[in-house]
Amino acid sequence: MRKPIVGGNWKMNRGTPNETVEMLESLIPQVEGIDSVDIVIATPFTVLTSAYKVLKNTDIKLGAQNMYYKDKGAYTGEISPQFLKEIGVEFVILGHSERRDIFKESDALINKKLKKALSMNLKTIVCIGEHLEERETGKAKDIIQYQINETFKDLSKEEMIKTVIAYEPIWAIGTGKTATPEQAEEIHMFIRDLLSLKFDKETADSIRIQYGGSIKPDNAEDLFNKNNIDGGLVGGASLQANSFFQIIEAADKSIR
Ligand code: 13P
């Protein structure tokens, strides 16, 4: 039985200490009774410390949205995994499509970051997903297969089990155009089959695969009810405590 995981990816949308604290203080009492879902909030780097102060005595886990694969050095503008650990970060999102597309991160770079994060005992959420044109030309599964092979290259079974995968079809991100539960489930099953071939069935069955892309309170439950969808990575709807809580509640219901 896989424990669902719901992550809030704030992207560059909420960045002042006050609004961070306000949102989290409103979320904490709402999720208090929920222990069947892992909850992660990934804030911008600049408010991680503010978020940590509010979250440290709760079950909500703190996440970062990116990191570099070196401990320290002359890498202007980058953030070291060591720095993240020192301020209480537990999770890091890697390979988000916005990092891949806008900042030209390659699968090879994401693979280096992933190995580094795992070696530092940071938990990872690794994003994969196809563009609209790739889906429309029937290449979605080829793209997913390529990303799985390259991003998870040379990972051991033990490392892979510690990794959460987020399937985020790029055409569904921030567009209001969610994948249907059937479309998402088809790719999630495909991912699990690939993992089963690459590792083994037991490993594949224990890896959590989140869906991401325009998840809202009114579509979350149908998505999470699918067998291979183990929660979600939420952008826009994670910015408000109420909508994020309703999505967490949907994940909680999906396992009952
Ligand atoms: P939206 O929920 O805003 O579509 O964003 C999804 C996403 O990119 C989460 O990482």
Boltz pocket constraint, residues with backbone or C-beta under 6 A from the ligand:
constraints:
  - pocket:
      binder: B
      contacts: [[A, 9], [A, 96], [A, 168], [A, 172], [A, 173], [A, 174], [A, 175], [A, 176], [A, 212], [A, 213], [A, 214], [A, 215], [A, 233], [A, 234], [A, 235], [A, 236], [A, 237]]
      max_distance: 6.0
